[in-house]
Amino acid sequence: MKELRSTPRAALASRRGRLAAALVGVPALFASGRPIGRNYPANPYPFRASSHFLYFAGASLEDAWLLCEGEETTLFLAPPPPDDALWHGPSPSREAIAEALAVEVRPLDELARTVAGRNVTTVPVQDLATRATQEKLLARSLEHPSERDERLLDAIIALRLVHDAAAIAELRAAAVPTEAGHRAAMAATRAGVPEHAIRAAFDGAFFAQGAAGHAYSPIVTVHGEVLHSHSYDNVLAEGDLLLADVGAESAGGFACDVTRVWPVSGRFSSTQRELYELVLASQEAAIVASVPGARWRDVHLVAARVIAEGLVALGILRGDPAELVADGVHALFFPHGVGHLLGLDVHDMEDLGDHAGYAPGRTRSDQFGLSYLRLDRDLAPGMAVTVEPGFYQVPAILEDPRLRALAGDRLDRDRLARFSDVRGIRIEDDVLVTPRGNEVLTAAIPKGPAEIEAAVGR
């Protein structure tokens, strides 16, 4: 029988109760989405339910709809096709699903008349076919949220920003296969091995540990200056640094997001080690700053200031580090934000845009680098974030006329050329904010230079 992995009933009751209290009688409808076929319907991409549905429903069910109204929660499901058991094995019964998820289960064909003529609120899903069905059911466009939709978004954000015990357990569970994957990838690294073989080491470790899969498309590349590289065509060579941004998804759908960088040879060169230790110092300072009450923008600036100070010390930049950060000169080498929310999505709730990432009254900067900050809220116990500063030599940035003018003589290009064996370094951990500080959920994954060197090719 297909396994029904579900969130504990007590956690679901608490989440639904808090949602009902926030909406005060307004019905909320969540869609799970549908499998999408790869060229033909019987060969679908791996299915994963919409995170908002999963948070309140508790299980990843295909083409399912959850109606939350006060103390009542109803799950609408289509019956499996008559030959489904032949191809996929028996499905859990409606009674088993109702018991596991603490819901009433009704046939999907009753949904339309249940919501007809009622002012039901919802969140649009990314699956366009399901979104069209949402609009048909509710007889309105979802392009512009209604006042009730805005209330629902605010309620979801308030709930998902601060993780409950069930969610924290899932985040910890996702870190276990992620550690195994990174250790296996480091051990498999040696000159002459293709990137895709290292990617395969992650795959094997993840599934051996029972992970649901990858939380996002893995980045495994010797071109660390390409922030979101998703090809694995290069062959590892002596002198290369390998950047691996790879995280597992827990059985319950929660994400882990970790980046490590290691030398293919098993030993950092002197220049690689200097810049690696600089990025590590920046990351550690940002982790220390990630405590209750801290503004995330300030955590980012802590990381940026350490990067600027280190680049001045290395002779790559000239000037006062505070001024370099204020002017955005450091962003030539650290162009992205220091991290983001983490939860059911690797960039948690990013489908809601800055409504989720930015506190009311805060807006994105238009300064290069700072404009990519995905989060600007005050941290609170129960929030989970990634902390991931970096150093990159991106030709398109270093040769951009506007950014060249910004840097002027504050960038010593001759000195920078001495560090040509560093394309990109990013060090990333998952951090849970606690009442007295924080907990690094991924601390067991090698990160110190000596630890890294000891793990490579072993």
C-alpha positions, 0 to 999 in steps of 0.5 A: 500500500502507498505510504501516507506520511502525515504531520502529527494530529496535534500539530495540525489541530493547532495550526488549523485552530490558529488559522481559524482564529485569525480569519474569524469564520472566513472559509479558506480553501487550499489546493494541493496541485496536480502531477504534471506530465513529462511529454505524456500524462503517464510519465509525470514529474515527481509530485509534491503538494503545494506547501500551504496545502501541506502545512494545514493538510499534513500529507502530500496528496494529489489533486486534493482540496482542503477547506478550513472553516472554523473548527471544521476541516474538510478534505475533498478527494477524487477516487483513484482510477479503476486501474490505479491499483494495477499500476501503483498499488492500493491506496489508503482508504478514505477512512484511513486518510480521515483518521490520520489527518483529522479531517472529514473526507468527501468526494471531489465532485462535491467541492464546487457546490460546497463553495458556490456563492460563498466568499471563500479565500485562497492562495494561488498555486504555481500549477496553472491548471489548478490555478484555473480551477481555483478561479473557476470554483471561486468565480473570480480572478486571483491576479489581485488578492482581495481583502480576505485573501490579504488576511489569509496571507497575513495569517499564513505568514504569521504561522509559518514564520515561527516554526512549531515543534513538528516543523522543527523536528522535520528541519532537524530530520532534513539535516541528517541525510544532508550531512551524509550527502556532503560527507559522501561527496567530499569523500568521492572527490578527486581529480579526473572525476566529473561533476555528475559523479559527485552529484550522484554521491549526494543522490545515493546518500540522500536516498540511503538515509530515507530522504524524500529527495532534494529540496531544490535542484543541486548545485555541484560545480567548479564554477562557483562564480555561477550562483545557480549553476545546474549543469554537471559537465565539468571534470574536476582538476587539480587546483579547482575548488568545488562548490556544492549547494545541496540539501535534502527534503525530509519525509514531511516536506521540509527543506535543508539548504547547505553549501560547502566548498572544498579543494579537489586536491584535498589541500587549499592553496594559500590564496584559496585558504585566505579567502575561504577563511575570510568567508568563514569569518563572515559567516560565523559573525553573521551566525552570532548576530542571528539572535532574537530581536536582530534585524535581518538587514543588520545581520547581512551588513555584519557579514558584509562588513567582515568581507570588506574588512578582509578584502582591505586586509588582503589588499584587494580593496582600499579604503574604510570598510564601513564606507565600502559597505555603505557604497556597495563596493563590497557587493562586487564580490558578495552580491547576494543577500546573506540568507533567507527563510527556511521551512517547507520551501527552501526559500520559504514562502517566496511565492508570497514575495516580499509580503512574506520576506519584508516586515510591514513598512520595509522595502527593498533597497535599490542598491546593487547587492542589497537589492537581492536581500530576500528577507528584512524582518526582526528575528524571533525564536522559532524562525529558521534562516540560512546564513550564506555569505560568499566571495565570487569573481564574476566577470560580468560584475567586475567588467560592468561599466557602472560598477567599475566606476563605483569601485574606481581606484578602491579596487586593486585589480593587480592584487585581485589577479593573485587570487585567480584560483578562486572563482567562488566560495559560499559557506551556508548553514541552517540556523534556528533562532532560539529564545537565548540565541540560535542553534546551527542545525547543520553544524555536523557538516565539515566546515573548518579548513582542516576538517574539509581537507581531512574529508576530501578524497577519503 
